[in-house]
Amino acid sequence: MRTVITAAKRGSKALGIEYNPDMVELSKRNAAKEGVSDKANFVKADLFESDFSQAQVITMFLLPSINTKLRPKILDLKPGTRIVSNSFDMEDWKADETATASGCDHWCTAHLWIVPAKVGGTWKLPQGELDLKQTFQMISGTLRNGNVTTPISGKLNGDQISFTAGAAQYSGRVNGNAIEGTVKGGSAGKWSATRAGK
């Protein structure tokens, strides 16, 4: 629970969820000793039953099997929510960044994931159609303009989307069922899309 206390000492409102009641009480005592009881709260709860939908950052020190079981709940969080795991990954959901502390002996690797917006499906553009397939933060698919279909590949960073289609580089922001952004190369300018059926 050091992470929760450290976050509170830096001014953040922090919540620690722990299943062991003895650890909860110890953490509360440590927060009081550090003078951050008003910002650091600890509760005994089951992670799978807890609501952390308001979190902006979630830190975890859990085995990969538990991380993977939590993954559906994490992927339903607001796009842009940051997830940091000490040492353990989320199997086939590759981290956006990984860093290892130098001079460290144990538990030295941090993995960062940024919850991606959900964009899989068909999007209508004024000049065509964008069909996206999504695997976590990675996207692929096609951009169809008239009789021309171009493969695309790209990535999401929270609600920010970027992909290439031929010589064109698209970037934009996903806002629910709409995307707005700019395109460079090819037909440079602005672009927008709405989710089909919305």
ABEGO torsion letter per residue (X at the ends): XAAAAAAAAAGBBBBBBBABAAAAAAAAAAAAAAGAAAABBBBBBBAAABBAAABABBBBBBBAAAAAAAAAAAAABBBGBBBBBBGBBAEABBBABBBBBBGBABGABBBBBBBBBBABEBBBBAAEBBBBBBBEABBBEBBBBEABBBBBBBBBBEABBBBBBEABBBBBBBBEABBBBBBBEEBBEBBBBBBBGX
